[in-house]
Amino acid sequence: MAKSKKLTFNMIWTGSSKMADTVVRYNAGKQEFELTVKRTLSLDDARAFVAGVVRSVINSATGDYKPELYDFVLRMFTLIFYAGVSAPTNLEKAYDIIYKTVLYETVMAEIDMTQYRDIVTAIDKYIEFEKDIIMSTQMSRVNEVISRIDSLFDQSTKAVETVTSEDFLKQITEAVKIAGNNASIDVTNDAAVVADDKAIVVFPEMME
């Protein structure tokens, strides 16, 4: 008995009947169009579809997210990838066509819904992934700010400790002496004025 060959994707591809594209007529009122609607998308087209929708509604680099555009963008890319409609140059007109005509419904009636649902699921998962990146980035920045504040607080605490130390008091005393041109200081009183023309008061305890 001859050993059967192992089934390969190439064998299946060669022997299978492919889903044919569908040509539909669409009446736009004053003009009628013929649209060639793909039943399914190629792998490259499906990936481009997903990426196109995601990048249109969310930007992980800037944190910009527009969920209100999700449905509109999804429908627009459906017409672009499945029906070969050119990308719009006027979003207002595109919006009206998508929501005020039956063009989208006409195209949807011809496509393979199993693949389409998988594509939409992939889009939703991709958006959640991008949202997680945004959240992670924002938390990282918050933690960085907190770390900087803690560092500044530590530095401020050390500065305060320096201000109250004997060494710093001695530095102040030396500075006062220099400002007074090293004039003699009488420490017999609680406070003495250095020279008659100087408005610098030196407290005796600072001279110890």
Backbone as CSV, one residue per row, in Angstrom:
resi,resn,N_x,N_y,N_z,CA_x,CA_y,CA_z,C_x,C_y,C_z
1,MET,0.855,-1.200,0.000,0.000,0.000,0.000,0.882,1.239,0.000
2,ALA,0.660,2.099,-0.980,1.482,3.299,-1.126,1.207,4.258,0.030
3,LYS,2.295,4.841,0.498,2.182,5.807,1.587,1.570,7.102,1.065
4,SER,0.548,7.569,1.747,-0.132,8.791,1.291,0.747,10.005,1.560
5,LYS,0.637,10.965,0.681,1.402,12.196,0.841,0.795,13.051,1.944
6,LYS,1.683,13.750,2.637,1.218,14.659,3.676,0.564,15.875,3.044
7,LEU,-0.591,16.205,3.539,-1.330,17.336,2.972,-0.607,18.638,3.282
8,THR,-0.451,19.479,2.279,0.213,20.772,2.457,-0.743,21.898,2.069
9,PHE,-0.419,23.067,2.570,-1.228,24.234,2.203,-1.157,24.486,0.708
10,ASN,-0.026,24.221,0.107,0.131,24.436,-1.322,-0.792,23.515,-2.116
11,MET,-0.916,22.252,-1.658,-1.812,21.306,-2.326,-3.257,21.769,-2.221
12,ILE,-3.608,22.257,-1.020,-4.982,22.737,-0.828,-5.256,23.946,-1.708
13,TRP,-4.275,24.858,-1.770,-4.432,26.067,-2.577,-4.626,25.724,-4.047
14,THR,-3.863,24.753,-4.538,-3.928,24.380,-5.952,-5.249,23.719,-6.285
15,GLY,-5.760,22.926,-5.327,-6.962,22.161,-5.636,-8.259,22.806,-5.228
16,SER,-8.193,23.881,-4.490,-9.425,24.484,-3.974,-10.017,25.497,-4.941
17,SER,-11.314,25.644,-4.841,-11.991,26.712,-5.581,-11.926,27.958,-4.717
18,LYS,-11.519,29.044,-5.310,-11.337,30.296,-4.550,-12.647,31.081,-4.508
19,MET,-12.789,31.866,-3.458,-13.944,32.754,-3.374,-13.790,33.852,-4.408
20,ALA,-14.686,33.893,-5.335,-14.594,34.887,-6.409,-15.078,36.251,-5.921
21,ASP,-14.476,37.310,-6.485,-14.946,38.658,-6.196,-16.339,38.842,-6.772
22,THR,-17.073,39.755,-6.208,-18.437,40.016,-6.650,-18.528,41.405,-7.257
23,VAL,-19.181,41.496,-8.388,-19.407,42.792,-9.024,-20.844,43.221,-8.721
24,VAL,-20.967,44.377,-8.093,-22.296,44.875,-7.746,-22.497,46.246,-8.380
25,ARG,-23.744,46.542,-8.636,-24.090,47.860,-9.160,-24.627,48.721,-8.012
26,TYR,-24.142,49.947,-7.985,-24.590,50.853,-6.935,-25.103,52.132,-7.573
27,ASN,-26.348,52.439,-7.275,-26.994,53.623,-7.836,-26.804,54.788,-6.873
28,ALA,-26.052,55.786,-7.323,-25.778,56.963,-6.500,-26.708,58.120,-6.825
29,GLY,-27.828,57.819,-7.454,-28.784,58.867,-7.798,-28.606,59.314,-9.229
30,LYS,-27.676,60.253,-9.454,-27.441,60.753,-10.796,-26.508,59.844,-11.589
31,GLN,-25.856,58.923,-10.920,-24.882,58.073,-11.592,-24.882,56.678,-10.969
32,GLU,-24.649,55.677,-11.819,-24.585,54.298,-11.349,-23.157,53.785,-11.479
33,PHE,-22.707,53.085,-10.479,-21.336,52.582,-10.469,-21.325,51.060,-10.382
34,GLU,-20.255,50.484,-10.914,-19.992,49.065,-10.727,-18.852,48.920,-9.735
35,LEU,-19.080,48.174,-8.679,-18.070,47.954,-7.660,-17.665,46.487,-7.633
36,THR,-16.372,46.237,-7.667,-15.869,44.883,-7.512,-15.521,44.688,-6.040
37,VAL,-16.327,43.892,-5.371,-16.177,43.697,-3.935,-15.431,42.389,-3.667
38,LYS,-14.378,42.480,-2.883,-13.619,41.275,-2.514,-14.368,40.519,-1.419
39,ARG,-14.461,39.203,-1.615,-15.085,38.392,-0.575,-14.198,38.331,0.665
40,THR,-12.909,38.207,0.426,-11.942,38.160,1.527,-10.735,39.013,1.150
41,LEU,-9.959,39.389,2.161,-8.735,40.151,1.938,-7.523,39.235,2.028
42,SER,-6.477,39.604,1.329,-5.205,38.888,1.454,-4.619,39.179,2.833
43,LEU,-3.601,38.413,3.209,-2.975,38.628,4.511,-2.412,40.039,4.624
44,ASP,-1.720,40.497,3.578,-1.139,41.842,3.604,-2.219,42.909,3.714
45,ASP,-3.308,42.741,2.961,-4.396,43.711,3.013,-5.081,43.706,4.379
46,ALA,-5.247,42.515,4.947,-5.887,42.424,6.259,-5.044,43.125,7.322
47,ARG,-3.726,42.941,7.254,-2.837,43.600,8.219,-2.855,45.119,8.017
48,ALA,-2.884,45.536,6.763,-2.930,46.974,6.480,-4.253,47.572,6.947
49,PHE,-5.332,46.815,6.787,-6.650,47.248,7.254,-6.610,47.502,8.759
50,VAL,-6.117,46.524,9.505,-6.049,46.632,10.963,-5.196,47.828,11.373
51,ALA,-4.004,47.910,10.814,-3.091,48.999,11.178,-3.683,50.359,10.820
52,GLY,-4.350,50.438,9.668,-4.930,51.706,9.228,-6.000,52.225,10.168
53,VAL,-6.874,51.337,10.612,-7.937,51.747,11.532,-7.346,52.164,12.873
54,VAL,-6.428,51.346,13.380,-5.841,51.622,14.696,-5.107,52.955,14.686
55,ARG,-4.263,53.174,13.689,-3.473,54.407,13.635,-4.333,55.634,13.400
56,SER,-5.542,55.437,12.892,-6.437,56.572,12.651,-7.131,57.040,13.923
57,VAL,-7.250,56.153,14.913,-7.990,56.533,16.109,-7.120,56.649,17.356
58,ILE,-5.892,56.123,17.308,-5.063,56.183,18.517,-3.595,56.348,18.141
59,ASN,-2.896,57.138,18.957,-1.472,57.380,18.747,-0.756,57.185,20.078
60,SER,-0.037,56.082,20.197,0.622,55.783,21.473,1.748,56.755,21.775
61,ALA,2.322,57.371,20.752,3.431,58.304,20.973,2.960,59.585,21.653
62,THR,1.761,60.046,21.290,1.239,61.293,21.851,0.138,61.072,22.885
63,GLY,-0.370,59.845,22.946,-1.470,59.569,23.867,-2.817,60.031,23.346
64,ASP,-2.880,60.418,22.090,-4.122,60.916,21.493,-5.019,59.735,21.112
65,TYR,-6.243,59.712,21.621,-7.182,58.617,21.358,-8.546,59.196,21.040
66,LYS,-9.125,58.787,19.892,-10.407,59.324,19.449,-11.395,58.171,19.246
67,PRO,-11.954,57.644,20.308,-12.897,56.526,20.172,-14.156,56.893,19.396
68,GLU,-14.495,58.184,19.380,-15.709,58.605,18.659,-15.593,58.420,17.153
69,LEU,-14.362,58.262,16.656,-14.147,58.068,15.218,-14.054,56.594,14.824
70,TYR,-14.093,55.711,15.808,-13.861,54.280,15.549,-14.795,53.724,14.475
71,ASP,-16.098,53.864,14.676,-17.058,53.278,13.745,-16.929,53.875,12.342
72,PHE,-16.788,55.195,12.289,-16.637,55.874,10.996,-15.400,55.388,10.249
73,VAL,-14.262,55.323,10.944,-13.017,54.897,10.310,-13.110,53.435,9.871
74,LEU,-13.709,52.587,10.713,-13.865,51.175,10.358,-14.676,51.017,9.074
75,ARG,-15.770,51.734,8.963,-16.602,51.665,7.760,-15.855,52.216,6.539
76,MET,-15.116,53.308,6.748,-14.375,53.905,5.643,-13.321,52.940,5.101
77,PHE,-12.573,52.308,6.000,-11.555,51.358,5.561,-12.168,50.103,4.950
78,THR,-13.369,49.756,5.357,-14.073,48.638,4.733,-14.328,48.927,3.257
79,LEU,-14.778,50.134,2.977,-15.027,50.522,1.580,-13.723,50.607,0.792
80,ILE,-12.670,51.066,1.435,-11.382,51.219,0.753,-10.781,49.862,0.405
81,PHE,-10.759,48.949,1.369,-10.071,47.669,1.164,-10.930,46.619,0.465
82,TYR,-12.217,46.596,0.745,-13.065,45.563,0.151,-13.669,45.977,-1.189
83,ALA,-13.931,47.279,-1.341,-14.601,47.718,-2.570,-13.716,48.565,-3.459
84,GLY,-12.479,48.826,-3.041,-11.559,49.583,-3.890,-11.893,51.051,-4.014
85,VAL,-12.683,51.591,-3.087,-13.006,53.021,-3.108,-11.764,53.803,-2.680
86,SER,-11.475,54.886,-3.393,-10.291,55.686,-3.073,-10.447,56.362,-1.710
87,ALA,-9.320,56.583,-1.059,-9.335,57.283,0.228,-9.930,58.673,0.038
88,PRO,-10.772,59.133,0.949,-11.445,60.424,0.783,-10.500,61.602,0.954
89,THR,-10.827,62.664,0.251,-10.092,63.918,0.423,-10.907,64.901,1.257
90,ASN,-12.167,64.576,1.464,-13.061,65.404,2.270,-13.788,64.497,3.259
91,LEU,-13.435,64.575,4.530,-14.007,63.678,5.528,-15.493,63.925,5.759
92,GLU,-15.925,65.172,5.603,-17.348,65.482,5.788,-18.198,64.765,4.738
93,LYS,-17.738,64.800,3.487,-18.471,64.111,2.415,-18.436,62.603,2.635
94,ALA,-17.257,62.098,3.045,-17.132,60.670,3.308,-18.083,60.241,4.422
95,TYR,-18.194,61.071,5.438,-19.081,60.780,6.564,-20.536,60.697,6.098
96,ASP,-20.928,61.642,5.259,-22.303,61.643,4.749,-22.578,60.422,3.880
97,ILE,-21.615,60.047,3.049,-21.786,58.877,2.182,-21.937,57.609,3.020
98,ILE,-21.127,57.492,4.057,-21.139,56.287,4.880,-22.428,56.161,5.687
99,TYR,-22.921,57.279,6.207,-24.079,57.207,7.096,-25.409,57.626,6.458
100,LYS,-25.355,58.217,5.274,-26.603,58.680,4.665,-26.931,57.968,3.358
101,THR,-26.129,56.963,3.010,-26.422,56.147,1.835,-26.340,54.677,2.238
102,VAL,-26.646,53.786,1.291,-26.593,52.340,1.579,-25.335,51.702,0.987
103,LEU,-24.345,52.520,0.634,-23.130,51.981,0.019,-22.439,50.980,0.946
104,TYR,-22.272,51.350,2.202,-21.586,50.462,3.143,-22.350,49.149,3.287
105,GLU,-23.655,49.225,3.441,-24.468,48.011,3.579,-24.395,47.147,2.326
106,THR,-24.321,47.786,1.143,-24.225,47.055,-0.117,-22.937,46.242,-0.167
107,VAL,-21.849,46.849,0.267,-20.551,46.158,0.278,-20.540,45.059,1.337
108,MET,-21.050,45.353,2.519,-21.039,44.377,3.604,-21.815,43.110,3.253
109,ALA,-22.827,43.236,2.424,-23.655,42.085,2.053,-22.883,41.074,1.208
110,GLU,-21.728,41.476,0.653,-20.993,40.609,-0.264,-19.708,40.021,0.328
111,ILE,-19.296,40.491,1.480,-18.002,40.040,1.991,-18.163,38.852,2.941
112,ASP,-17.061,38.150,3.151,-17.049,37.011,4.054,-16.985,37.513,5.493
113,MET,-18.039,37.252,6.250,-18.148,37.816,7.591,-17.236,37.121,8.605
114,THR,-16.854,35.874,8.331,-15.955,35.186,9.255,-14.621,35.920,9.329
115,GLN,-14.046,36.227,8.169,-12.781,36.960,8.164,-12.981,38.377,8.697
116,TYR,-14.081,38.998,8.311,-14.320,40.382,8.722,-14.387,40.500,10.248
117,ARG,-15.089,39.561,10.890,-15.179,39.593,12.358,-13.807,39.398,13.000
118,ASP,-12.997,38.537,12.389,-11.634,38.335,12.903,-10.808,39.613,12.783
119,ILE,-10.989,40.329,11.689,-10.267,41.586,11.492,-10.688,42.614,12.531
120,VAL,-11.984,42.722,12.771,-12.487,43.677,13.762,-11.979,43.310,15.159
121,THR,-11.955,42.016,15.465,-11.417,41.572,16.753,-9.952,41.960,16.895
122,ALA,-9.190,41.783,15.809,-7.776,42.152,15.823,-7.606,43.656,16.042
123,ILE,-8.469,44.442,15.425,-8.420,45.899,15.595,-8.666,46.266,17.060
124,ASP,-9.680,45.655,17.661,-10.013,45.954,19.055,-8.867,45.574,19.990
125,LYS,-8.251,44.417,19.748,-7.123,43.976,20.586,-5.922,44.898,20.410
126,TYR,-5.710,45.341,19.175,-4.585,46.244,18.886,-4.777,47.580,19.600
127,ILE,-6.007,48.086,19.592,-6.300,49.350,20.266,-6.074,49.207,21.770
128,GLU,-6.516,48.089,22.351,-6.291,47.864,23.776,-4.803,47.802,24.087
129,PHE,-4.045,47.190,23.187,-2.591,47.110,23.343,-1.972,48.509,23.343
130,GLU,-2.413,49.343,22.415,-1.898,50.705,22.330,-2.302,51.523,23.565
131,LYS,-3.508,51.300,24.058,-3.956,51.999,25.268,-3.107,51.597,26.470
132,ASP,-2.739,50.325,26.527,-1.877,49.858,27.620,-0.509,50.527,27.549
133,ILE,0.002,50.693,26.322,1.290,51.364,26.147,1.201,52.808,26.642
134,ILE,0.108,53.488,26.269,-0.090,54.871,26.699,-0.137,54.937,28.220
135,MET,-0.902,54.060,28.843,-1.024,54.049,30.294,0.325,53.772,30.944
136,SER,1.050,52.803,30.392,2.364,52.458,30.936,3.322,53.636,30.832
137,THR,3.292,54.324,29.686,4.164,55.481,29.479,3.811,56.605,30.438
138,GLN,2.516,56.841,30.614,2.078,57.901,31.522,2.477,57.589,32.968
139,MET,2.326,56.331,33.377,2.713,55.936,34.725,4.216,56.078,34.922
140,SER,4.966,55.749,33.864,6.413,55.885,33.944,6.800,57.339,34.137
141,ARG,6.102,58.232,33.420,6.392,59.661,33.548,5.998,60.171,34.932
142,VAL,4.867,59.688,35.447,4.442,60.093,36.791,5.475,59.644,37.817
143,ASN,5.926,58.402,37.675,6.934,57.891,38.605,8.234,58.688,38.514
144,GLU,8.564,59.110,37.287,9.771,59.912,37.106,9.636,61.266,37.808
145,VAL,8.454,61.868,37.685,8.215,63.151,38.351,8.282,62.988,39.863
146,ILE,7.651,61.915,40.364,7.678,61.659,41.805,9.106,61.461,42.282
147,SER,9.882,60.736,41.481,11.285,60.503,41.835,12.056,61.816,41.895
148,ARG,11.767,62.707,40.938,12.453,63.997,40.935,12.041,64.846,42.136
149,ILE,10.761,64.797,42.478,10.279,65.554,43.635,10.942,65.027,44.904
150,ASP,11.025,63.698,45.022,11.688,63.103,46.184,13.142,63.540,46.267
151,SER,13.791,63.572,45.093,15.195,63.980,45.057,15.355,65.431,45.498
152,LEU,14.438,66.291,44.986,14.490,67.702,45.378,14.218,67.867,46.864
153,PHE,13.301,67.061,47.387,12.989,67.129,48.811,14.209,66.741,49.652
154,ASP,14.893,65.686,49.208,16.100,65.261,49.916,17.156,66.359,49.897
155,GLN,17.304,66.972,48.717,18.286,68.055,48.606,17.908,69.243,49.494
156,SER,16.601,69.540,49.540,16.130,70.659,50.369,16.373,70.360,51.841
157,THR,16.128,69.107,52.233,16.350,68.722,53.624,17.817,68.880,53.997
158,LYS,18.694,68.452,53.099,20.120,68.594,53.348,20.513,70.073,53.429
159,ALA,19.868,70.879,52.572,20.171,72.317,52.583,19.767,72.935,53.912
160,VAL,18.602,72.522,54.427,18.149,73.041,55.716,19.099,72.607,56.822
161,GLU,19.547,71.352,56.758,20.495,70.865,57.752,21.789,71.670,57.699
162,THR,22.198,72.054,56.509,23.410,72.848,56.349,23.239,74.235,56.947
163,VAL,22.045,74.803,56.734,21.777,76.149,57.248,21.864,76.177,58.761
164,THR,21.432,75.124,59.413,21.422,75.109,60.878,22.705,74.566,61.477
165,SER,23.668,74.219,60.680,24.916,73.673,61.198,25.861,74.794,61.633
166,GLU,26.781,74.437,62.517,27.769,75.402,63.014,28.673,75.901,61.896
167,ASP,28.985,75.003,60.958,29.876,75.410,59.856,29.273,76.537,59.051
168,PHE,27.964,76.419,58.793,27.336,77.448,57.977,27.232,78.768,58.750
169,LEU,27.026,78.698,60.054,26.989,79.908,60.873,28.339,80.617,60.859
170,LYS,29.381,79.814,60.887,30.713,80.401,60.816,30.937,81.089,59.468
171,GLN,30.374,80.472,58.386,30.510,81.077,57.063,29.789,82.424,57.031
172,ILE,28.622,82.489,57.670,27.890,83.758,57.719,28.711,84.807,58.469
173,THR,29.305,84.391,59.575,30.119,85.315,60.367,31.264,85.867,59.558
174,GLU,31.931,84.977,58.808,33.038,85.425,57.977,32.568,86.392,56.909
175,ALA,31.386,86.113,56.352,30.838,86.991,55.317,30.529,88.364,55.882
176,VAL,30.008,88.374,57.113,29.708,89.650,57.771,30.981,90.447,58.007
177,LYS,32.044,89.744,58.432,33.313,90.416,58.666,33.834,91.066,57.401
178,ILE,33.721,90.307,56.290,34.204,90.842,55.013,33.378,92.058,54.604
179,ALA,32.048,91.965,54.777,31.175,93.091,54.421,31.472,94.303,55.272
180,GLY,31.937,94.075,56.530,32.260,95.177,57.422,33.690,95.624,57.271
181,ASN,34.340,95.185,56.206,35.742,95.541,55.964,36.639,95.185,57.151
182,ASN,36.248,94.038,57.802,37.044,93.544,58.920,37.142,94.558,60.061
183,ALA,36.135,95.389,60.219,36.129,96.352,61.334,36.010,95.606,62.640
184,SER,36.545,96.214,63.702,36.508,95.564,65.000,35.076,95.454,65.478
185,ILE,34.754,94.346,66.123,33.390,94.086,66.572,33.368,94.012,68.084
186,ASP,32.538,94.802,68.693,32.405,94.825,70.135,31.334,93.828,70.535
187,VAL,31.727,92.784,71.220,30.767,91.749,71.564,30.360,91.824,73.030
188,THR,30.599,92.964,73.666,30.236,93.098,75.074,28.743,93.252,75.257
189,ASN,28.071,93.805,74.237,26.624,93.948,74.301,25.959,92.749,73.638
190,ASP,24.617,92.657,73.785,23.885,91.576,73.126,24.012,91.678,71.625
191,ALA,24.085,92.902,71.078,24.255,93.091,69.651,25.086,94.324,69.447
192,ALA,25.959,94.300,68.478,26.840,95.446,68.227,26.753,95.832,66.776
193,VAL,26.830,97.128,66.488,26.834,97.624,65.127,28.263,97.772,64.679
194,VAL,28.606,97.224,63.546,29.959,97.282,63.009,30.139,98.602,62.310
195,ALA,30.931,99.509,62.891,31.211,100.827,62.329,29.943,101.653,62.295
196,ASP,30.086,102.951,62.339,28.921,103.830,62.360,28.211,103.901,61.018
197,ASP,28.977,103.707,59.926,28.368,103.864,58.599,27.925,102.534,58.029
198,LYS,27.929,101.462,58.826,27.520,100.158,58.325,26.213,99.730,58.994
199,ALA,25.328,99.205,58.232,24.033,98.763,58.764,24.045,97.251,58.937
200,ILE,25.136,96.725,59.453,25.272,95.282,59.608,25.343,94.966,61.091
201,VAL,24.460,94.155,61.550,24.413,93.780,62.958,24.906,92.360,63.109
202,VAL,25.863,92.161,64.042,26.425,90.835,64.274,26.060,90.396,65.671
203,PHE,25.478,89.233,65.806,25.103,88.704,67.098,26.273,87.945,67.684
204,PRO,26.608,88.209,68.938,27.799,87.611,69.552,27.832,86.098,69.474
205,GLU,26.654,85.432,69.639,26.695,83.984,69.627,27.170,83.422,68.301
206,MET,27.071,84.206,67.250,27.546,83.749,65.945,29.047,83.798,65.851
207,MET,29.693,84.490,66.824,31.133,84.643,66.761,31.839,83.547,67.535
208,GLU,31.073,82.698,68.232,31.708,81.678,69.059,32.329,80.577,68.210
